[in-house]
Amino acid sequence: MKKLLTKLRTHYPHITFVEGEHFYWSPGSATVTYCFDSENDKQRITLLHELAHALLEHTTFTTDFELLRIEVTAWRKAQELGKRYAVNIPEEHIEKCLDTYRDWLHSRSTCPDCLNNGIQAKSDRLYRCPNCRQTWKVSTSRLCRPYRQVATTK
């Protein structure tokens, strides 16, 4: 991981790499934060994924589906980077990671009344059920449990 970081810092001087508790890309400060606790492939893979967000200039998203699309494009870019830096990124790993977003999206979109899947409004927090017409709000955080608060009565 240290050798990879050295190469990345040299090849991408406009991006800051700092050690932290979690891996993430911060567009406001152009910083990739990484977690270093041991030398393993998963850490190198995740580092390249976050770098991919940076190189693709991912900033914000307005809908849950857009977040999933951003993640897919970042993984494809990470695979390209993996070839350049001799880091194998297995398709199974990517799908497992994307499944966490798919599961999160499914939980958020499930109607609290009839359990059918709702449709997200243009607002990034509001869903509506096409079956029972219930509306509900969800948290803005993608890192917490997907609470659903009923917004209106039917």
C-alpha positions in Angstrom: 0.0 0.0 0.0 2.8 2.4 0.8 4.4 1.8 -2.6 1.1 2.4 -4.3 0.5 5.6 -2.4 3.9 6.9 -3.4 3.1 6.3 -7.0 -0.4 7.9 -6.8 1.0 11.0 -5.0 3.5 11.4 -7.8 1.0 10.7 -10.7 -1.8 12.8 -9.2 -0.2 15.8 -7.4 -3.5 17.8 -7.5 -5.1 15.2 -5.2 -4.2 15.0 -1.5 -4.0 11.6 0.1 -4.4 11.5 3.9 -4.7 8.7 6.4 -8.0 8.5 8.3 -10.5 6.1 9.9 -12.4 5.3 6.6 -11.8 5.4 2.9 -13.6 8.3 1.1 -13.3 11.0 -1.5 -13.9 14.6 -0.4 -14.4 16.8 -3.5 -14.4 20.1 -1.5 -10.8 19.6 -0.4 -9.7 17.3 -3.3 -8.7 14.7 -0.7 -8.7 10.9 -0.8 -8.8 9.7 2.8 -7.6 6.1 3.3 -7.4 3.7 6.2 -4.1 1.9 6.6 -4.1 -1.0 9.1 -2.3 -3.7 7.2 -1.0 -4.5 3.7 -3.8 -6.2 1.8 -5.4 -6.2 -1.6 -8.8 -4.9 -0.4 -7.2 -1.7 0.9 -5.4 -1.1 -2.4 -8.6 -1.8 -4.3 -10.6 0.6 -2.1 -7.9 3.3 -2.5 -8.1 3.0 -6.3 -11.9 3.2 -6.1 -11.8 6.4 -4.1 -9.2 7.8 -6.5 -11.5 6.9 -9.4 -14.2 9.2 -7.8 -11.6 11.9 -7.7 -10.5 11.5 -11.3 -14.1 11.3 -12.5 -14.8 14.5 -10.6 -17.7 13.1 -8.6 -19.1 15.7 -6.3 -22.7 15.3 -5.3 -25.8 13.4 -6.3 -29.5 14.2 -6.0 -31.1 10.8 -6.2 -30.3 7.4 -4.8 -30.2 5.9 -8.3 -27.7 8.6 -9.3 -25.5 7.5 -6.4 -25.6 3.9 -7.6 -24.7 5.1 -11.1 -21.7 7.1 -9.7 -20.5 4.0 -7.8 -20.7 1.8 -10.9 -18.7 4.3 -13.0 -16.1 4.7 -10.2 -15.7 0.9 -10.1 -15.1 0.7 -13.8 -12.5 3.5 -13.6 -10.9 1.7 -10.6 -10.5 -1.4 -12.8 -8.7 0.7 -15.4 -6.4 2.1 -12.6 -5.9 -1.4 -11.3 -4.4 -2.5 -14.6 -2.1 0.4 -14.6 -0.9 -0.2 -11.0 -1.0 -4.0 -11.1 -3.9 -4.3 -8.7 -6.4 -7.0 -9.6 -10.0 -5.9 -8.9 -12.2 -9.0 -9.2 -15.7 -8.5 -10.6 -17.1 -10.4 -7.7 -15.6 -7.8 -5.3 -17.2 -5.0 -7.3 -20.6 -6.7 -7.3 -20.4 -7.4 -3.6 -19.7 -3.7 -3.0 -22.5 -2.6 -5.3 -24.9 -4.9 -3.6 -24.5 -2.9 -0.4 -25.8 0.1 -2.3 -28.5 -1.9 -4.0 -29.7 -3.2 -0.6 -29.6 0.3 0.9 -31.6 1.7 -2.1 -34.1 -1.2 -1.8 -34.6 -0.5 2.0 -35.1 3.2 1.5 -37.6 2.7 -1.4 -39.7 0.1 0.5 -43.1 1.6 1.4 -43.6 1.6 5.2 -47.2 0.7 4.7 -47.6 -1.9 2.0 -43.9 -2.9 1.5 -44.0 -2.3 -2.2 -41.2 -0.3 -3.8 -41.8 3.4 -4.1 -40.4 5.9 -6.5 -38.1 8.6 -5.4 -39.3 12.1 -6.2 -37.0 14.8 -7.6 -36.2 15.6 -3.9 -33.4 13.4 -2.7 -35.3 12.6 0.5 -38.9 11.9 -0.6 -40.5 8.7 -1.9 -44.0 7.9 -3.1 -45.6 4.5 -3.4 -47.4 3.9 -6.7 -49.5 1.1 -5.0 -51.0 2.8 -1.9 -49.9 6.4 -2.6 -48.1 6.8 0.7 -45.2 9.2 0.8 -42.2 9.1 3.1 -38.9 10.8 3.8 -35.6 9.2 4.3 -32.4 10.3 5.9 -29.9 12.3 3.8 -27.0 10.1 5.0 -26.0 7.1 3.0 -24.0 5.8 6.0 -26.8 5.2 8.4 -29.8 2.9 8.7 -32.4 3.8 6.2 -35.1 5.2 8.4 -38.4 6.0 6.7 -40.7 8.7 8.1 -44.2 8.9 6.8 -44.6 12.4 5.3 -48.4 12.4 4.5 -51.4 10.3 5.0 -53.1 8.6 2.1 
